[in-house]
Amino acid sequence: MERITFSQIPTGMVEKLMAIENYIKESTLDLQLLELMRLRVAQINKCAYCIDMHYKELKHTGENELRMSTVSVWNETLFFTDKEKAVLQFTESLTEISKKDISNEIFESLTTFFNTEEICNLTLAISQLNTWTRLVRTFKFTAGNYEIKK
């Protein structure tokens, strides 16, 4: 049972969070790559609602089932590009930053594929998803009901 529904979240709070979402959406970062990262953050944070949402959003981008089902073990497969691997490694490190600092090696791997602005936007996007997963898990949103907005 939900503790707090989406409609009960203070309007100003939702507007600020959505402003960040819009900023990220308008950045030069690829939507499919963002959704891949978002799914991985949701998995790490064990957010069932967010896993459902980002699985559906990723599928909507045209992602294939094999890659979606193996993103949690991306580093044990050959299905992901070097760019995606750099993002997923950074995603995991930033999401679990309390366990270990982000190494120079992980950060430097991003510079092969992204400029400074893109790295900043990627960091914001990962941080934003971590914020959403914490809100959703605290409020106990019901998983399975998310629908793609067309």
Secondary structure, DSSP 8 states (H G I E B T S, - for coil): --SS-GGGS-HHHHHHHHHHHHHHHTSSS-HHHHHHHHHHHHHHTT-HHHHHHHHHHHHHTT--HHHHHHGGGGGG-S-S-HHHHHHHHHHHHHHTTTTS---HHHHHHHHTT--HHHHHHHHHHHHHHHHHHHHHHHHT--TT------
